[in-house]
Structures are given as structure tokens and as C-alpha cells.
């Protein structure tokens, strides 16, 4: 198994080198495209019937197209698939969904080799999938990193790439992509984790906590819940929200965006709800705030989802679920220390 994994990385490294010969620049800035149509709301019962149909791997986009024709939707998510995962998540206990940028090749490799390799142990019954967008249509061949993405996808089979612009403003589209894929392709799975790619996740600890909560609350989102959060009205801010978009003084409670987890039942319900609500560019507020509120999904605050920068310490993460803002070197360091039985954490 290790030999085969090493060979995969050798092949992928050679492909990267070959493509880099013709690459002059990497695309660093992306424009946002968010398409919100003015249509009436979905019929709740009809959509539930359609979402519960058992669909083959090639039917998820077709099903969405049928939904558009049969029922008017507010925010259709019908983007073309550029790369589709080969890994199966149909009956997974945990589907690990990592939001990543196209050119974060080394980051994805680090996750596969550290906390994400939980999915490679068959005893865990888990799947690992990276979600990425596309580059701007004016990108030339010399500027494009798409050939490397295609090569990575062919080798590892764990990338879902759709044809929307990969940008901060489109994070809501990326998270809806997660919910849609889980709804149609992982219908018998149990839990999903949504994570950014600069996170460290103690996956076994997360799964234990999810199992504990599921016994008493079948539909929930678990993470670091924020209450009484006010919209940022500063035009220079990355999270600026004008009054024309949202007039209230506070957002509904929501789970902080870097990482959160839920049952698959919840993911299906939230995906249904995203079709009924106009998109909002702050993905955590949109999915776990507006959509969760409309769907009557409970938010479970868990202090083990750390916010802000913390030390890259394996000892710290023995009793934590997640931490954010780590470099690939720090992720490797935490993973090694966490799994070192000789580490002195007293």
C-alpha cells in the first residue's frame, strides 16, 4: 500500500515538472460570478421525493436539470463538472469534504498524508474529497494550472471540480457543491465534515463526538457557533455586507466557516434549502445561518473547534477537534506529534 502511494506521488511530481516547463505565471486573482435568478420557491414535498431517489454517479447534474424544469427554483446549482471523484462515498460513515484552491497541490498532498489519511484505512469507512472551482475563461494555456489539476485528479481520483470561478466570493457555491454531491452520491453515508485546506482535524475525536450527538439529535450542524454577529458595513472589508443585501443589525446564529460537521440527513435538508434561498457570499452565514434557520436545523456549539491561531502542537490536539490557519509544515508537525506514543504531553 505504501509503495503504491509513493509511486502515485512520483508520477504526479513528474507530471507537475512537465507542465511547469510551459507555465510562466500562476493565476492569482479570480473574479466572482454568483447567479441568482428570480424564481418562485420550490414545492417542499415534491423536492423531498426527488432528492430521495437513488441516482447513479452520472445522474446528479441531470437530476438538477430536471428539478429546474419541473419546479421553479431560486438558486439553481447546475454547474458543469470538470473533474469528478472516483472514490465511493455511498455508504461511508464519514465523508471528509475539503474546500481547496486549484493551485494548492502541496496542501492537498499534505492532507492526504496526514489527517486526511483517516479515509485510507478501510476500518474507518471514510471518504476524502477535495472541492475546487475553475479558472477565469480568459486564462491562456501558459497561465493555466488546469493540466496539473487534471493530472492530479486522474492519479488520486479525489477531486470534484465544477465550472464556477474559484474565488473567495464564490465560497458559498463551493459549499453548496459539497451538499449537492453528498445528497446525490453519498445518500447512505452518516456524517460529513466540511473543512478548509489550512486546517488540522483530529478526525477520530470528531467522529466520537458526532456519534454521541447523533443519538439525541439526528439533524444538526456542529462547530464553533457564533451568536449576535453583526454585519460588517466597512466597504474595505473582505466580509463587507451592504444594507442593500442584508438590512438587519444581526445575523442569525451560524457556525464559523473554516470547519463544521453534520449528519448526512442534515446535508440533504440544507441542500434542498439552498435551492430555495438566494445565494449570500458569506458561506458560513448562508449555509449554517440562513439555510439552517429556514430548515429548522439545530446548531451545536462545541468548544473543541478552535478559532484563531494556536500553537502547532500535537499535545494540544489530543483533546481538540480542529484548528485553523496552519501551514503545511505545521500540519505535518502536529500530525507527527499527535501520533507519537512517546510524546510527553504532561
Secondary structure as GFF3:
##gff-version 3
##sequence-region A 1 346
A	DSSP	alpha_helix	2	20	.	.	.	ID=ss1
A	DSSP	alpha_helix	44	51	.	.	.	ID=ss2
A	DSSP	alpha_helix	60	70	.	.	.	ID=ss3
A	DSSP	beta_strand	81	83	.	.	.	ID=ss4
A	DSSP	beta_strand	94	99	.	.	.	ID=ss5
A	DSSP	alpha_helix	105	113	.	.	.	ID=ss6
A	DSSP	three_ten_helix	115	120	.	.	.	ID=ss7
A	DSSP	three_ten_helix	122	124	.	.	.	ID=ss8
A	DSSP	beta_strand	126	134	.	.	.	ID=ss9
A	DSSP	alpha_helix	146	156	.	.	.	ID=ss10
A	DSSP	beta_strand	159	165	.	.	.	ID=ss11
A	DSSP	three_ten_helix	168	170	.	.	.	ID=ss12
A	DSSP	alpha_helix	171	185	.	.	.	ID=ss13
A	DSSP	beta_strand	191	196	.	.	.	ID=ss14
A	DSSP	beta_strand	200	201	.	.	.	ID=ss15
A	DSSP	alpha_helix	203	214	.	.	.	ID=ss16
A	DSSP	beta_strand	220	223	.	.	.	ID=ss17
A	DSSP	beta_strand	225	226	.	.	.	ID=ss18
A	DSSP	beta_strand	254	255	.	.	.	ID=ss19
A	DSSP	beta_strand	259	263	.	.	.	ID=ss20
A	DSSP	alpha_helix	264	274	.	.	.	ID=ss21
A	DSSP	alpha_helix	283	285	.	.	.	ID=ss22
A	DSSP	pi_helix	286	291	.	.	.	ID=ss23
A	DSSP	alpha_helix	292	294	.	.	.	ID=ss24
A	DSSP	beta_strand	298	301	.	.	.	ID=ss25
A	DSSP	three_ten_helix	316	319	.	.	.	ID=ss26
A	DSSP	beta_strand	322	323	.	.	.	ID=ss27
A	DSSP	alpha_helix	328	338	.	.	.	ID=ss28
###
